[in-house]
Every structure is written in C-alpha cells, then in structure tokens.
Amino acid sequence: MQSLPLFHRVSGQPVILLGEGDAAEAKQRLIERAGGVIVRDMAEGVDKGARLAFVAHDNAAMAEGDALRLRCAGLLVNVVDRPDLCDFTTPSILDRDPVLIAVGTGGASAGLAKILRLRLERLLPQGLGALAKALEGAREAMRARWPTGADRRRALDIALDEGGALDLFREGSDQDVENWLVAEGRGQSGRFKITLTSNDPEDLTLRTARLLGQADVVIHDAAVSPAILARARADALRLPPEVMEPNDGIVVVLRLIA
C-alpha cells in the first residue's frame, strides 16, 4: 500500500478550506457532511487548532505556497488535483451509516474510484447500517455470550459470512441478532492445511481467501509471498513451520509447491 487508510473524525472541529469555485464547493460539501466546521482564513484556522486543510486554488503557485505554509504549521494538507502536494487524498465514499466504505486510488483516478463505488452501491443492501447498529447495541450481550475476543470474532465470522445467520448481504439480518445470540456454537476453529501452486493472490480459491481472512494463526514456509500473506488479518499471528502450533482458534498452514 502507498497510503494508510484512516477515518478522521472532524465533527465539531475546525477544518481549513482555501479557494473558490466548483472544486472548493465540493470539498465544502464533504467537510460539512462529516460535521466539520469550515474556516476560510489560514491564520484563524491554525489558531483554532485545525488539523486538516484543503486547498482549491486555480493558481498553481498560490496552491503550492499555501500548501507549504499549512504544512509548516503542522497541518495535513490536500491540494485539489495535485496528488504530489497532498498529505492525504479524499476517497469516493459509500455511505451506509455507520458503515462507511472508502474507495481510493491515491489520486491516480477519481473517476475509477467513483465507478468502483457505484458498483458497490448496487451490491450492498441499504440495511447494512441497521445491522451495524444492531451489533453495536448487542456488544455487551456478545461479551457475556463469548467472553474472549477470539471467540467473539470467530462467531461473527461465521454469522456474517455468506449463508450465515447474519449474512450481511441479506436484507433484514439486523432483526436476527437477538436470535443469533442465543444460538449454540462458538464459530469455526481447527487446523487447515493448504497447498499453494502459485504465489499470485489472484489464484487463491474462495475457500483459501476466506480462511486467511478468518485465521488466528498463519503458519507458512519462507517461499510463500508477502502478497499472499497480506490476505490474512493484520493481527493474525504469523509463524514459521518449526514453531509449535497453538491449540485454539483457526490455524492455517500454507505450503508452496512450485
């Protein structure tokens, strides 16, 4: 990855916006949608403790100068249509509040990001946000039902997956959360041995990709590429074959045959 994806909370906070015209208006709508308080004066914004700034000048020299001054004041800066001057870029946003899906291209093509977002809009149900809110409301009940974080994660993995009790692509899953909480089961666990014939992540089967995404531990030999290992959860434990295996959770053993 060339960028670190983050969701920055700006509700009620000052955000500097410099410039006029269509581009500035688009950034204004984005900031206001996130609840930010727009400040049009650089010095005033710095004094108020702004952390983010958007620059939308048509004049290239003016945009570069303001970007430099803002950065020297300690702010993160976005300059419209100048990815080389940006500390951060703004993605195309799919909103299923409180679920947000951000599609970014690192400034390479806003049009591509938009079309990807529109495709996802057609795929994801409108009720996805309601499911997220239902799960938030059931947080304490989940802690009581599955005391450990690993057990909760495995139970959710199974429930939210395709065909699961809370299949996230099925409308109305938010109404099934209460029944799911009293159902039996801790979620999938066990040891899964997978033989790879390629180091290309595009060649992964759906089952292998799903197991990597759910794994608590990934045991792999040195020949397995970082591109394959990147498909596992960031917090999954990665171990070489000679290390003793854990006894609990989902353990995926990867072996590459060239």
Secondary structure, DSSP 4 states (H G I P E B T S, - for coil): --S-------TTSEEEEE--SHHHHHHHHHHHHTT-EEE--HHHHHHTT--EEEE--SSHHHHHHHHHHHHHTT-EEEETT-GGG-SS-PPEEEEETTEEEEE--TTS-HHHHHHHHHHHHHHS-TTHHHHHHHHHHTHHHHHHHS-SHHHHHHHHHHHHSTTSTT-TTSTTGGGGHHHHHHSS-----EEEEEEES-S-GGG--HHHHHHHHH-SEEEE-TTS-HHHHTTS-TTSEEE-TTSPPPSSSEEEEEEE--
